[in-house]
Amino acid sequence: MRTTPAPSPSAADKIDIPLHAAMARASMSLSHASMLMAWLDWALHIAISPGKRLELLRLALTQAEALFHYGENCAASGPLQVECCVQPPTQDRRFHADAWRLWPFNVLHQSFLLTERWWDAATHGVWGVSSHHEDMVAFAARQWLDMASPGNQLMTNPVVLQRTFEQHGANLVCGALNALGDFERYLSNAPPPGAENFVPGRDVAVTAGKVVLRNRLIELIQYAPATPKVYAEPILIVPAWIMKYYILDLSPEDSLIRYLVEQGHTVFCISWKNPGEGERDLAMNDYLELGVMAALDAVNDIVPGRRVHATGYCLGGTLLSMAAAAMARDGDERLASMTLFAAHTDFADPGELGLFIDEAQISLLDAQMAEAGYLTARQMAGAFQMLRSYDLLWSRMVGEYLMGERAPLNDLMAWNADTTRMPARMQGEYLRRLFLNNDLSEGRYPVRGRPVSLGDISQPVFLAGTETDHVAPWRSVYKLHHLCPAELTFVLTSGGHNAGIVSPPGHPHGHFRMETRRAGGSSLAPDLWLSTATDHAGSWWPAWHAWLVAHGASDQAAESPALGSHAYPPLADAPGTYVLEK
């Protein structure tokens, strides 16, 4: 199969593409034009909304009065005896330290929280502002406020000042050295300190297996059995191409793949190639044919006569759902079940990530990809950092640069720094057809020349979402209930997009909710589901294992298959070569 080359750029494109690519490099790939349109939309409409402005004036006066009385009561009774006039959200950890209750830091942080509330009111509920622009303006206001937060400044953070006094400024010297080291690593594109302790094949991705298929896009790894007998039906894992596959095979104690093998499953996993300029014309269709379908053909040859439990994570789950819908349309019955981890199938409400998906933003990315032939993780880092600015940016800067403390790198953090690239054509198709146009959920996405429908999928589905996911919010993941009539078991697990999936048994504080909707049954609204689903302590991995067993063949025990076959001989030891490409 050959991919049709992308059309050659026009004369105008030869001028505009380099200019837009340079603008993208100067703005961390974020579109200033898109943000300017949002601010203009908001500013013009609030200018012609005198009632809204009066309401905001009344709110400002009420807040000023509350802050004055709070300060007055603190002066009379002592700050520790007075209840704050505004409480931060439960998940807000910025001002939890007792030192924030002392003067003047109590007034500073209370004033800041009141200002946040005022801007939240100011950026919402303005007549005539589009919902997308409203979300963008509210998000931008939060980012600017975060920059001015008293917790992020040396002279207004009592915890930092106390550490500086105790260490006679040594923390600031350590912080300056940390900042200098990070800047040097940024310029040289070097990994963070400690990443050398998590090398794939040595420290992570160490589950034994063989590469049994290699093409220009994937290596397929078959893992060696760890039990005398195995379940009859194999598992094929399709990870996201935006990240290295070993998120599911980290250190042995955190490895989902190792866990599955130890439970008696035969496991195959795709390892995507890290594409370069030579792969610029690879399309979404190539990821389906050279990825999912080629891997499935190999699994069927190595484990003949058995249907497959197909499993997709994040973008890999979206890709798998396309493949499953196309197979259902074409009468291909090789799948026993489908499992999706934190995967979008309906992109109508992708959460805050949707703030960065509009025509202006995608065009900026297109310009960068047209020059290089691919999109790098660094080019998208600005957007992801702002989505979780406190966790990914400000708390780290305060801890490492003001407190002088470096948190030790763990396997998940090291994996997160082991970034990948995305081919220009595929990524453009993905962003436009799925994020921008929502073609998959609306039955317009073509596979092999004809549109597919998720409503054609009849195999049992296991669907996992995570409570604090900022990439695939669980309520968006949950929408598959309304698109697919098959039996669907939904699990909502504690944690975020990665930590919620990498949740092995034995980790403290883990919990999950799990309910099954029968085939053809009606679905609850997500918040009603949340209020009625039973909460279970511990990891959800054993529940998924039990689900796989329950939806397997009647002859559960079988002899372990050989590693590879005549048509697919072993080519190399796991983790293969593609995962090592930088």
Secondary structure, 3 states (H helix, E strand, C coil): CCCCCCCCCCHHHHHHHHHHHHHHHHCCCCCHHHHHHHHHHHHHHHHCCHHHHHHHHHHHHHHHHHHHHHHHHHHHHCHHHCCCCCCCCCCCCCCCCHHHHCCCHHHHHHHHHHHHHHHHHHCCCCCCCCHHHHHHHHHHHHHHHHHCCHHHCCCCCHHHHHHHHHCCCHHHHHHHHHHHHHHHHHHHCCCCCCHHHCCECCCECCCCEEEEEECCCEEEEEECCCCCEEECCCEEEECCCCECHHHHCCCHHHCHHHHHHHCCCCEEEEEECCCCHHHCCCCHHHHHHHHHHHHHHHHHHHCCCCCEEEEEECHHHHHHHHHHHHHHHCCCCCEEEEEEECCCCCCCCCHHHHHHCCHHHHHHHHHHHHHHCEEEHHHHHHHHHHHCHHHHHHHHHHHHHHCCCCCCCCHHHHHHHCECEEEHHHHHHHHHHHHHCCCCCCCCCEECCEECCHHHCCCCEEEEEECCCCCCCHHHHHHHHHCCCCCEEEEEECCCCCCCCCCCCCCCCCEEEEEEECCCCCCCCHHHHHHHCCEEECCCHHHHHHHHHHCCCCCCEEECCCCCCCCCCCCEECCCCHHHCC
